[in-house]
Amino acid sequence: MNDTASAYHGIKSVPYPRLSLDEFLTWGTEAIIKADTPAVIDVLPPAEPGFYRTAVLDKLGDATVALVKKDRSKENETRAEVTKIPLRDYFEKEPYASNTDGTYRIVSNIKHYSETISELLEFDTAKMFNYQAPLNSANIWANYGGMRSRNHFDDLENFNIQLEGRKRFVVMPPGFKNYYVRSALRGYANTSKSVRVDNVDLRRFPRIAAALAERRDVVLEPGQMLYLPVGWWHQVDAVDGLNININFWLYHRKMLRRPLMLADSLYKVAFRKVNGLYNIQPEKSPTGGKK
């Protein structure tokens, strides 16, 4: 995409490496993870708008998924509300289908639907990403326009495939000092006090300038996959109306070389369990097994 340095105090972005599907398959998932560099991979041929909305409805419409509700129109310190609904309802019923401010989104671990995921993406996803292993997951995400995420990092390797709509990712290297992390004691060590990095107040958060000089900035198109290494900070914006993604979160021993990140990850698991907070657990298929 065109560089948007004007929105980042004149600081230009670093280009993403871009791979074809053949190059990705030649390298293999393990080599990509060891390279520890964000990359965009062309994994699916371009499809007409609405194609994957129809395909997802056909194959997963009756699946029970997690609906996340949170006011994202401003800086909001409250935790999200989570309920369960049929995926079909999110696409077809109100107030979700007309939501344009990012209040409602779907995020659900569908690792038990391995055959369905492979049919949808037309390759053996379980073999490529081993998402059925302990600690790993395969997740479906859906949101409408207006969704804007806070600057944060994931504690797992992330392979994110864009199916419907487009999303803009601003990605920056691992670290803690330059990002002004929120309260570790409240389970917020993976998010930044700066909230966003576009038009960030550098007088209040001056060290973020160093991270901005190393940022990658891309709009992910349908059929493209973004590899986000563990610990890389990122914020995500929905560019179009309806967005649908499937991502694979994978544990890798690389985490052991980042003790502060590992400690934060373990703490969050314990914190959520003690406080009864939402964590992404696998959704069961209608038959209770793989589908």
C-alpha positions in Angstrom: 0.0 0.0 0.0 1.1 3.6 -0.2 3.1 4.8 2.7 1.1 7.0 5.2 4.1 8.7 6.8 2.0 11.9 7.4 -0.1 10.0 9.9 3.1 8.9 11.8 4.9 12.2 12.3 6.7 11.8 8.9 8.2 8.5 9.9 8.2 6.1 7.0 7.4 2.4 7.2 9.5 -0.7 6.4 8.3 -2.9 3.4 6.8 -6.3 4.0 8.4 -9.4 2.4 5.8 -11.0 0.1 5.8 -14.7 -0.8 3.9 -16.7 -3.3 2.1 -19.9 -2.1 4.8 -22.0 -3.8 7.5 -20.1 -2.0 5.7 -20.5 1.3 5.3 -24.3 0.7 9.0 -24.6 -0.2 10.1 -22.8 3.0 7.5 -24.5 5.2 5.8 -23.2 8.4 8.8 -24.0 10.7 11.3 -22.0 8.5 8.9 -19.1 8.3 8.5 -19.0 12.1 12.3 -19.3 12.6 12.8 -16.3 10.3 10.8 -14.2 12.8 9.9 -11.6 10.2 6.3 -10.5 9.3 5.4 -11.5 5.7 2.4 -11.5 3.4 1.7 -14.7 1.5 -0.7 -15.1 -1.4 -2.5 -18.3 -0.5 -5.9 -18.2 -2.3 -6.9 -16.9 -5.7 -9.0 -13.7 -5.7 -12.7 -14.2 -5.2 -15.7 -12.1 -5.9 -17.0 -10.0 -3.0 -19.5 -12.1 -1.0 -18.1 -15.4 -2.1 -16.6 -16.3 1.3 -19.5 -14.9 3.2 -21.7 -17.4 1.4 -19.2 -20.2 1.8 -18.8 -19.6 5.5 -22.5 -19.5 6.0 -22.9 -22.7 4.1 -20.3 -24.6 6.0 -20.3 -23.0 9.5 -23.6 -21.1 9.7 -25.1 -23.4 12.3 -21.9 -23.5 14.5 -22.2 -21.8 17.9 -19.6 -19.0 18.2 -18.6 -16.4 20.7 -20.0 -12.9 20.2 -17.9 -10.1 21.7 -19.5 -6.8 22.5 -17.4 -3.8 23.4 -17.6 0.0 22.7 -14.7 0.6 20.4 -15.6 4.1 19.3 -13.3 5.7 22.0 -10.6 4.7 24.5 -12.5 2.3 26.7 -11.0 0.5 29.8 -14.0 -1.8 30.4 -13.8 -5.5 29.5 -15.8 -7.0 26.7 -19.1 -8.8 27.2 -19.1 -12.3 25.6 -22.2 -14.4 24.7 -22.8 -17.4 22.4 -24.9 -17.3 19.2 -25.2 -19.3 16.0 -22.8 -17.8 13.4 -25.6 -17.4 11.0 -27.3 -14.9 13.3 -24.3 -12.5 13.1 -24.6 -12.3 9.4 -28.4 -12.1 9.1 -29.9 -10.6 12.3 -30.0 -7.2 14.0 -28.3 -5.4 15.7 -25.2 -7.2 14.3 -25.9 -7.0 10.5 -26.2 -3.2 10.5 -23.4 -2.5 13.0 -20.9 0.0 11.6 -18.9 1.1 14.7 -17.2 -2.2 15.6 -19.3 -2.8 18.7 -20.0 -6.5 17.8 -17.5 -9.0 16.5 -17.2 -12.8 16.3 -14.0 -14.6 17.5 -14.3 -18.3 18.1 -11.9 -21.2 18.3 -13.1 -23.8 15.7 -10.1 -26.2 15.8 -12.6 -29.1 16.0 -13.9 -28.3 12.6 -10.7 -29.3 10.8 -12.3 -30.9 7.8 -14.7 -27.9 7.3 -11.8 -25.5 7.5 -9.8 -27.4 4.9 -12.8 -27.6 2.6 -13.3 -23.9 2.9 -9.7 -23.0 2.2 -9.1 -25.9 -0.2 -5.9 -27.2 1.3 -5.0 -29.4 4.3 -4.9 -26.8 7.0 -4.3 -29.1 9.9 -1.2 -30.6 8.3 0.2 -27.2 7.4 -0.4 -25.6 10.8 -1.0 -28.4 13.3 -3.6 -26.3 15.1 -5.1 -29.3 16.9 -2.0 -29.6 19.1 -2.3 -28.5 22.7 -2.0 -24.7 23.1 -2.7 -24.2 19.4 -6.0 -23.0 17.8 -7.9 -22.2 14.6 -10.1 -19.2 14.9 -12.8 -17.5 12.9 -13.1 -13.7 13.1 -16.0 -11.6 11.7 -16.7 -7.9 12.1 -18.3 -5.0 10.3 -16.8 -1.6 9.4 -15.6 0.5 12.3 -13.6 -2.2 14.1 -10.3 -0.7 15.4 -8.1 -2.6 17.7 -5.8 -1.3 20.4 -2.0 -1.6 19.9 -1.1 -5.0 21.4 0.9 -8.2 20.9 -0.1 -11.9 20.7 1.7 -14.6 22.7 1.5 -17.2 19.9 2.7 -17.4 16.3 -0.1 -16.0 14.1 -1.0 -17.0 10.5 -4.0 -14.8 9.5 -5.9 -15.4 6.3 -8.2 -12.7 4.9 -11.3 -14.2 3.3 -13.8 -11.3 3.0 -13.2 -7.6 3.1 -9.9 -6.0 3.9 -8.0 -5.2 7.1 -5.1 -2.8 7.7 -2.3 -4.1 9.9 0.3 -1.8 11.5 3.0 -4.1 12.9 6.1 -3.3 15.1 8.9 -5.3 16.6 8.8 -7.0 20.0 9.7 -5.1 23.2 8.3 -3.5 26.3 10.2 -0.3 27.0 9.1 1.6 23.8 5.4 0.6 24.1 4.3 1.9 27.5 2.5 -1.3 28.6 -0.6 -1.1 30.7 -1.1 -2.8 34.1 0.6 -6.2 34.2 -1.2 -6.8 37.5 -4.6 -6.5 35.8 -3.6 -8.8 32.9 -3.0 -5.9 30.5 0.8 -6.3 29.9 0.2 -7.1 26.2 -1.5 -3.8 25.4 -0.2 -0.2 25.2 -1.2 2.9 27.2 -0.8 4.8 23.9 -3.9 2.9 22.6 -3.1 3.6 18.9 0.1 4.4 17.0 -1.5 6.5 14.2 -1.2 10.1 15.3 0.2 9.1 18.6 1.2 11.9 21.0 5.0 11.7 21.0 5.3 14.3 23.8 3.5 11.9 26.1 4.9 8.7 24.6 8.3 9.7 23.0 9.9 6.2 22.9 7.2 5.0 20.4 9.0 7.0 17.7 11.7 4.3 17.6 9.1 1.6 17.1 7.4 3.6 14.4 10.6 3.7 12.4 10.5 -0.1 12.3 6.8 -0.6 11.6 5.3 -2.5 8.7 2.1 -1.1 7.3 -0.2 -3.2 5.0 -3.8 -3.6 3.9 -4.4 -7.4 3.7 -6.5 -8.3 0.7 -8.8 -11.3 0.3 -6.8 -14.4 -0.4 -3.7 -13.1 1.4 -2.2 -14.5 4.6 -0.2 -12.4 7.1 2.4 -14.0 9.2 2.7 -12.2 12.6 5.6 -13.6 14.7 5.0 -14.0 18.4 5.4 -10.8 20.4 5.2 -8.4 17.4 3.0 -5.4 18.3 0.1 -4.6 16.0 -3.1 -2.7 15.6 -5.8 -3.7 13.2 -8.5 -1.7 11.4 -11.4 -3.0 9.3 -11.2 -1.2 5.9 -14.4 -2.4 4.3 -17.9 -3.4 5.6 -17.9 -7.1 6.4 -14.6 -8.7 7.3 -14.0 -12.4 7.7 -10.7 -14.0 8.7 -9.5 -17.4 9.8 -6.2 -17.4 11.7 -4.1 -20.1 13.2 -2.3 -19.5 16.6 0.6 -21.8 17.1 2.9 -22.3 20.2 6.6 -22.3 19.4 9.6 -22.8 21.6 10.8 -19.4 20.4 8.7 -18.1 23.2 11.2 -19.5 25.7 13.8 -17.0 24.5 11.5 -14.1 25.6 11.0 -14.6 29.3 9.1 -11.4 30.0 6.6 -12.3 27.3 6.3 -15.9 28.6 5.7 -14.7 32.1 3.0 -12.4 30.9 1.3 -15.2 28.9 1.3 -17.5 31.9 0.1 -14.8 34.2 -2.9 -14.0 31.9 -3.9 -17.6 31.8 -4.0 -17.8 35.6 -5.6 -14.3 35.9 -8.4 -15.2 33.6 -9.0 -18.5 35.3 -9.1 -17.0 38.8 -11.4 -14.1 37.7 -13.7 -16.2 35.5 -12.8 -14.1 32.4 -13.3 -15.1 28.8 -10.6 -17.2 27.2 -10.9 -18.7 23.7 -11.9 -22.3 24.3 -12.6 -24.7 21.3 -16.2 -24.7 20.1 -17.7 -28.2 19.8 -18.9 -29.4 16.4 -22.6 -30.4 16.3 -21.6 -34.1 16.7 -19.0 -33.3 19.4 -16.1 -34.4 17.3 -14.3 -33.3 14.2 -16.3 -32.0 11.3 
